Every structure is written in structure tokens, then in C-alpha cells.
Amino acid sequence: MTQFLLFILMATMLALAIWIVSSIFSSRVSEPNYERIAIKKGYEIRKYDPFLEAITVVDGSYKSGISEGFRRVGGYIFGNNIKKQSIAMTAPVLSSTISSTKRRISFVMPEGSKLSDMPSPVDDRVQLISTPAHTVAVLRFRGPINSQRIEMQEDKLLELLKKDGIKVIGKPRSARYNPPWTFPLVARNEIHVTCEYSSK
């Protein structure tokens, strides 16, 4: 191997290592509080505390919908509100299908946020809603994410819940915990679906 090829190989490996490390550290933001109440085969059950969401409904494919939804709701937390106030970024970004052409995108507001204290969005396509405490089944997966992969993981979770006799409430939603530039193999993605669960 020539010195030039060795240099290219080492530079590529260094760039890859930097990408992986920066991906790990860039994802360290706060999440909504929850208690893990059960670990099942292939998924877990969590009980989430109440939280506040900023939501918008978008048209188009998963990729374009996430991009547009992030732009709108991200704009709100970055200062596009009546107080021009910046709001801390949290994870995950939640996404659920409403119809074949519509998708709901939301950000969870920081812990302790109250509807009465939050600045109103300038963009009327963004709304703030209070989400009560709820129980969800969660399937975690890593790697690249697209609409086909999400659908496959949703079907997998629903099948596991059906097998275990756990009642599902509503539709599944995807949860993304990392920025788009994150190295795929360290990206954390989840499927959430509200359910009824008793530990007895």
C-alpha cells in the first residue's frame, strides 16, 4: 500500500471516528420523564408523566413532512413566538400518520413547562397542547430511518403486543432522538404506542 493510500485510509477512519463521537455527544438533550414499568421480549412498557407538546400537521412524504414539521416547530422554539423567546431543545421529535397525505409532528417542551406560561406561536400552524400521563409500549431500533422502515417496526411492535394480549389505544408514532446528521448506527429511534397495561 502506498503512503498516499495509507494517508487516505487513516484520514477516512479519523473522520468516521469524529462523526461517531460527535453524533453521540450532540444527542445529549433532555427527555420527558418516564418510569420503565416492564421489560418484555422485544419491547418495554413506560409510564410517562404529563408533558406539553408543540405540534403541527404537515402534508407530504415522511422525509418532507419531518423536514417541514421540524422547520415549523423548531422555528417556534428558536424564537418565532410572540415573546421572541428561545426554548430549550429536547428529544424526541414525535411523528404519527394521520392519513396517506398528512402527518403530525411534535416536540416535547422542557420539563415543568406550563401552557399558561408558554409564549404563543407566531405561526398559526403550530399549536401547544397538554398531554396527560399515559402508558406506552416502546420498541427501540437503530440505523437509518425512512417510512418503510418505520412501518415495518410499527407492525412488529403491534404484533408483539397482540401476542402478549396488551390492548393498544390509538396509532403508533415514531420517536427520533438524534439530529439528521447523526451516524446511522448510533442513532436512537423508537416506536411508541399508547396501551393499557397492568403489572398484576
FIVEXMI-213543 format. One line per 3 residues: for each residue z, x, y of N, C-alpha, C. Coordinates in steps of 0.001 Angstrom, whole numbers, plus 500000, padded with zeros to 6 digits. Example, Ala and Ser with C-alpha at 12.3 -4.5 7.8 and 13.67 -1.06 7.14 Angstrom:
BEGIN
507800,513190,494310,507800,512300,495500,507800,513200,496700 | 507080,512850,497750,507140,513670,498940,507870,512900,500030;
% end
This chain:
BEGIN
500000,500846,498806,500000,500000,500000,500000,500887,501252 | 499089,500622,502160,499008,501430,503372,500190,501135,504281 | 500432,502059,505210,501537,501863,506159,501329,500606,507003;
500065,500315,507338,499772,499135,508163,500138,497853,507416 | 499746,497766,506123,500074,496580,505338,501573,496447,505135 | 502254,497590,504943,503700,497569,504792,504360,497067,506073;
503822,497507,507221,504360,497056,508515,504170,495542,508670 | 502982,495048,508303,502707,493611,508400,503659,492813,507517 | 503885,493311,506291,504779,492638,505350,506206,492595,505887;
506685,493716,506407,508052,493782,506927,508210,492886,508157 | 507187,492879,509021,507243,492043,510224,507257,490565,509852 | 506468,490213,508831,506436,488821,508370,507781,488405,507790;
508381,489281,506991,509680,488978,506398,510757,488847,507473 | 510698,489702,508496,511659,489635,509593,511505,488330,510366 | 510252,487969,510648,510000,486721,511375,510490,485522,510581;
510283,485557,509263,510740,484471,508401,512264,484375,508403 | 512924,485535,508327,514389,485552,508345,514930,485006,509661 | 514298,485392,510782,514721,484899,512092,514525,483390,512176;
513410,482901,511644,513119,481461,511643,514185,480688,510867 | 514545,481210,509680,515540,480534,508846,516902,480519,509539 | 517326,481680,510051,518638,481769,510702,518698,480888,511945;
517641,480933,512765,517632,480113,513981,517608,478627,513633 | 516948,478271,512526,516928,476876,512079,518325,476395,511712 | 519079,477251,511036,520432,476886,510619,521338,476683,511829;
521297,477627,512786,522194,477548,513929,521773,476483,514934 | 520476,476188,515036,520012,475197,516014,520384,473782,515615 | 520783,473568,514351,521089,472224,513867,522572,471880,513979;
523365,472744,514561,524811,472526,514614,525183,471676,515829 | 524997,470379,515690,525409,469418,516711,526330,468401,516062 | 527012,467608,516896,527986,466664,516349,527301,465510,515628;
528038,464908,514706,527575,463762,513935,528600,462642,514045 | 528186,461396,513783,529163,460302,513780,530195,460486,512668 | 531405,460034,512916,532489,460183,511942,532276,459280,510723;
532554,459842,509551,532498,459030,508339,533452,459599,507303 | 533768,458765,506328,534566,459174,505173,533714,459035,503924 | 533654,460083,503138,532940,460007,501863,533867,459335,500863;
533486,458151,500418,534391,457388,499555,534004,457428,498077 | 532808,457921,497775,532414,458051,496363,531232,459004,496252 | 531221,459767,495183,530075,460621,494856,529494,460108,493550;
528259,459677,493606,527580,459125,492449,526520,460110,491950 | 525880,459753,490876,524817,460599,490334,523574,460445,491200 | 523293,461445,492029,522099,461449,492869,522308,460953,494286;
523503,460435,494588,523755,459938,495943,525253,459833,496183 | 525642,459481,497401,527050,459296,497723,527226,458035,498554 | 528472,457574,498652,528813,456402,499448,529693,456855,500615;
529327,456451,501826,530097,456810,503013,530533,455564,503770 | 531687,455662,504407,532167,454615,505309,532139,455200,506721 | 531243,454670,507577,531097,455161,508943,531993,454393,509892;
532583,455121,510841,533297,454486,511941,532284,453809,512863 | 532731,452888,513715,531798,452294,514691,531199,453377,515589 | 529962,453185,515996,529344,454109,516954,528344,453366,517821;
527912,454054,518862,526966,453497,519821,525606,454153,519592 | 524540,453356,519619,523186,453875,519436,522316,453571,520652 | 521427,454501,520955,520338,454235,521895,519089,454052,521042;
518436,452893,521150,517327,452579,520248,516056,452240,521021 | 514940,452404,520341,513660,451945,520860,512787,451545,519680 | 511825,450678,519926,510867,450258,518897,509502,450788,519275;
508844,451453,518335,507564,452102,518611,506488,451591,517660 | 505255,451759,518079,504106,451423,517243,503509,452699,516661 | 502786,452552,515558,502041,453674,515017,502609,454229,513727;
502078,455371,513323,502469,456021,512075,503865,456624,512197 | 504384,457103,511057,505705,457731,511076,505718,458910,512038 | 504730,459795,511941,504711,461000,512755,504617,460666,514243;
503682,459803,514607,503523,459458,516022,504707,458633,516514 | 505262,457788,515629,506417,456973,516011,507641,457814,516293 | 507922,458786,515420,509054,459686,515645,508877,460431,516958;
507660,460928,517206,507391,461680,518432,507612,460819,519677 | 507058,459617,519670,507204,458733,520824,508645,458254,520970 | 509285,457908,519855,510670,457470,519905,511585,458559,520425;
511363,459795,519966,512162,460921,520434,511948,461123,521928 | 510713,460985,522384,510427,461169,523810,511182,460144,524656 | 511161,458882,524216,511823,457834,524992,513342,457985,524991;
513935,458064,523775,515388,458113,523696,515903,459483,524137 | 515139,460534,523812,515504,461855,524307,515493,461896,525823 | 514506,461214,526429,514461,461137,527875,515723,460521,528443;
516225,459479,527771,517456,458820,528226,518627,459797,528241 | 518836,460527,527139,519999,461413,527090,519803,462668,527949 | 518556,463012,528269,518315,464176,529117,518318,463825,530604;
518639,462560,530944,518810,462219,532353,517982,461079,532877 | 517143,460470,532031,516331,459344,532508,517150,458056,532407 | 518214,458012,533193,519091,456847,533271,519523,456664,534722;
520149,455548,535036,520406,455232,536449,521377,456206,537112 | 522156,456926,536322,523076,457921,536885,522499,459334,536835 | 521283,459462,536287,520672,460781,536080,521656,461723,535370;
522336,461165,534390,523403,461861,533676,522898,462399,532346 | 523209,463663,532056,522864,464234,530754,523925,463837,529740 | 523479,463514,528531,524363,463092,527448,524164,464062,526287;
525248,464463,525663,525173,465467,524596,524279,465001,523452 | 523496,465941,522928,522644,465665,521776,523500,465589,520518 | 523183,464636,519653,523881,464505,518380,522848,464401,517254;
523329,464336,516043,522476,464111,514873,523126,463013,514045 | 522345,462261,513285,520899,462403,513081,520084,461517,514016 | 518750,461727,513962,517810,460752,514511,517506,459771,513387;
517754,458487,513635,517575,457460,512608,516255,456736,512801 | 515602,456425,511711,514310,455739,511766,514215,454722,510639 | 513771,453515,510978,513591,452496,509946,512318,451707,510226;
511698,451208,509178,510456,450459,509289,510754,448992,509575 | 510108,448459,510604,510218,447040,510924,509056,446276,510300 | 507864,446840,510446,506660,446250,509862,505675,447379,509601;
504473,447031,509186,503473,448060,508886,503067,448846,510125 | 503316,448299,511304,502907,448976,512540,504067,449274,513487 | 505274,448883,513133,506407,449083,514048,507549,449808,513350;
508229,450644,514122,509340,451440,513606,510450,451496,514655 | 511684,451452,514169,512858,451534,515051,513404,452955,515008 | 513541,453582,516181,514051,454942,516298,515343,454894,517106;
516368,455619,516659,517615,455621,517427,518331,456958,517362 | 519086,457237,518429,520012,458366,518486,521423,457791,518505 | 522332,458446,517813,523740,458073,517888,524350,458767,519103;
525055,458020,519927,525694,458590,521107,526952,459369,520709 | 527410,460287,521571,528571,461114,521231,529810,460297,520878 | 530663,460881,520066,531894,460215,519625,532702,459736,520831;
533205,458525,520752,534020,457976,521822,533237,457256,522903 | 531902,457259,522804,531084,456578,523814,531337,455073,523760 | 531487,454465,524934,531679,453021,525039,530526,452412,525816;
530084,451255,525373,528946,450593,526002,529180,450398,527495 | 530404,450053,527870,530709,449789,529277,530664,451032,530147 | 530782,452211,529530,530807,453464,530291,529467,454181,530345;
528511,453752,529526,527246,454469,529433,526293,454057,530558 | 525534,455015,531109,524555,454663,532138,523393,453875,531537 | 522885,452914,532273,521766,452100,531782,520484,452930,531764;
519633,452741,530750,518354,453463,530710,517435,453023,531850 | 516648,453955,532360,515604,453617,533326,514433,452964,532595 | 514094,453493,531438,513021,452943,530609,513540,451696,529895;
512966,450529,530224,513477,449288,529627,513119,449139,528152 | 512363,450085,527590,512078,450073,526159,513216,450703,525355 | 514198,451282,526061,515380,451876,525421,516568,450952,525644;
517300,450667,524585,518472,449796,524661,519669,450477,524023 | 520862,450088,524474,522104,450571,523883,522734,449452,523067 | 523134,449749,521850,523774,448741,521002,525014,449332,520330;
525995,448503,520109,527198,448910,519383,527007,448612,517897 | 527210,449601,517064,527093,449438,515616,528487,449449,515007 | 528886,448377,514336,530245,448314,513789,530414,449248,512597;
531648,449407,512170,531921,450192,510962,531130,449606,509793 | 530585,450479,508967,529752,449999,507868,529739,451023,506738 | 529382,450537,505557,529317,451381,504363,527864,451617,504003;
527516,452871,503724,526133,453194,503382,526072,454056,502129 | 525003,453870,501377,524651,454787,500301,523709,455817,500899 | 523903,457072,500520,523157,458178,501137,522549,459073,500069;
521257,459286,500176,520554,460240,499316,520083,461383,500207 | 520483,462601,499875,520120,463759,500684,518957,464511,500041 | 518040,465006,500869,516943,465823,500361,516515,466828,501419;
515867,467884,500980,515413,468941,501884,513905,469084,501794 | 513374,469882,502690,511952,470147,502663,511188,469357,503704 | 509859,469489,503706,509021,468780,504687,509189,467280,504557;
508986,466576,505663,509217,465137,505680,508004,464424,506261 | 507584,463368,505585,506476,462531,506050,506700,461126,505492 | 505846,460192,505874,506064,458797,505485,506025,458605,503972;
505123,459330,503273,505023,459187,501827,506281,459705,501138 | 506795,460815,501619,507996,461393,501004,509209,460515,501282 | 509284,459969,502476,510387,459064,502802,510348,457833,501907;
509184,457260,501750,509051,456071,500902,509465,456376,499465 | 509091,457550,498975,509448,457944,497616,510967,458079,497481 | 511618,458693,498479,513062,458868,498429,513795,457531,498595;
513259,456637,499431,513848,455300,499568,513812,454558,498239 | 512663,454597,497587,512524,453927,496286,513497,454516,495267 | 513663,455822,495313,514574,456497,494386,516014,456018,494602;
516443,455953,495877,517803,455515,496176,518012,454050,495764 | 517063,453201,496097,517185,451783,495750,517260,451580,494238 | 516514,452375,493504,516540,452272,492043,517896,452712,491494;
518460,453772,492070,519783,454231,491637,520851,453174,491917 | 520768,452546,493084,521741,451515,493437,521611,450286,492534 | 520370,449930,492233,520138,448806,491325,520726,449107,489956;
520516,450316,489489,521033,450724,488178,522553,450654,488150 | 523206,451017,489282,524659,451026,489349,525241,449681,489772 | 524386,448691,490003,524866,447363,490358,525467,447257,491743;
524993,448079,492684,525518,448065,494051,524579,447248,494938 | 525134,446262,495624,524344,445359,496450,523906,446033,497746 | 522611,445952,498036,522026,446530,499249,521953,445463,500337;
522242,445883,501575,522154,444992,502733,521129,445567,503700 | 520025,444883,503898,519009,445359,504832,518096,446410,504239 | 517348,447068,505129,516349,448048,504713,516883,449474,504838;
516340,450388,504026,516726,451801,504163,516242,452377,505495 | 516857,453456,505906,516427,454186,507096,516516,455683,506820 | 515654,456428,507450,515697,457876,507278,516567,458482,508368;
517194,459616,508043,518061,460321,508979,517647,461783,509005 | 517229,462246,510180,516813,463645,510346,517870,464375,511158 | 518311,465532,510645,519400,466276,511271,518937,467544,511983;
517672,467869,511918,517195,469134,512458,516033,468941,513427 | 515846,469898,514349,514680,469857,515234,513388,470009,514437 | 512239,469590,514999,510965,469654,514275,510553,471055,513844;
511023,472077,514566,510606,473445,514253,511453,474095,513153 | 512367,473356,512561,513257,473909,511541,512477,474339,510300 | 512877,475461,509711,512279,475929,508462,512463,474838,507408;
511385,474356,506790,511458,473164,505922,512488,473231,504813 | 512663,474395,504179,513549,474474,503021,515035,474427,503383 | 515366,474551,504685,516770,474412,505085,516991,473132,505886;
515923,472372,506124,516056,471124,506867,516836,470099,506057 | 517746,469406,506712,518552,468373,506058,518001,466999,506419 | 517617,466262,505422,517125,464897,505603,517896,463973,504667;
518062,462723,505089,518771,461758,504255,518107,460392,504337 | 518347,459604,503309,518024,458181,503324,519346,457423,503314 | 519504,456493,504254,520711,455670,504335,520332,454216,504074;
521191,453506,503386,521021,452054,503281,522405,451416,503231 | 522609,450412,504074,523886,449708,504103,524090,448965,502786 | 525321,448995,502302,525587,448395,500996,527008,447837,500936;
527269,447089,499887,528619,446627,499593,529171,447487,498458 | 530355,448047,498676,530915,448932,497644,532430,448786,497614 | 532964,448671,496411,534405,448657,496208,534761,449739,495212;
535776,450521,495558,536186,451611,494669,537021,451127,493503 | 537385,449843,493509,538214,449303,492423,537394,449086,491171;
% end
